[in-house]
């Protein structure tokens, strides 16, 4: 069964145009409106796992970031056609 955070991320991204992204805060707020700040680390962990599998892209400054090494402000989007899983 999929993680509830994973489901929230995918549900938020599904209606967006290709290349459009969401903030991790939006996912955390959707998952837990009252305790969203406590949920942010879980959103990051789930996003990193999904990015490693090639199912999600973590971006910084509009460019794909390495899910194993990114820091700071980031956004989440679905992979564009032709974008595969990151090189190991």
Secondary structure, 3 states (H helix, E strand, C coil): CCCHHHHHHHHHHHCCCCCCEEEHHHHHHHHCCCCHHHHHHHHHHHHHHHHHCCCCEEEECCEECCCCCCCCCCEEECCCCCCCCCCC
